[in-house]
């Protein structure tokens, strides 16, 4: 059985923003969401945004660090859509 690729990606969250999406600047991934960080709404929206951006199912994305912080590390399983910026964070598995 072939093992799925896994990526750990650092993302800086911007909640309550007027825009929604992912922007890469200064070699960092910034995620903008209109949702507020209340009852996990911003985190849920972030997973939807990442899913749309990289074209992976939402259930293949999880937060592995920083659930209550603006600096988060997301784990993404599967093949990411070609041509998208991937900035990974090394961690021991």
Rosetta blueprint (number, residue, H / E / L):
1 X L
2 X L
3 X L
4 X L
5 X L
6 X E
7 X E
8 X E
9 X E
10 X E
11 X E
12 X E
13 X E
14 X E
15 X L
16 X L
17 X L
18 X L
19 X L
20 X L
21 X E
22 X E
23 X E
24 X E
25 X E
26 X L
27 X L
28 X E
29 X E
30 X E
31 X E
32 X E
33 X L
34 X L
35 X L
36 X L
37 X L
38 X L
39 X L
40 X L
41 X H
42 X H
43 X H
44 X H
45 X H
46 X H
47 X H
48 X H
49 X H
50 X H
51 X H
52 X H
53 X H
54 X H
55 X L
56 X L
57 X L
58 X H
59 X H
60 X H
61 X E
62 X E
63 X E
64 X E
65 X E
66 X L
67 X L
68 X L
69 X L
70 X L
71 X E
72 X E
73 X E
74 X E
75 X E
76 X E
77 X E
78 X L
79 X L
80 X L
81 X L
82 X L
83 X L
84 X L
85 X L
86 X L
87 X L
88 X E
89 X L
90 X L
91 X L
92 X L
93 X L
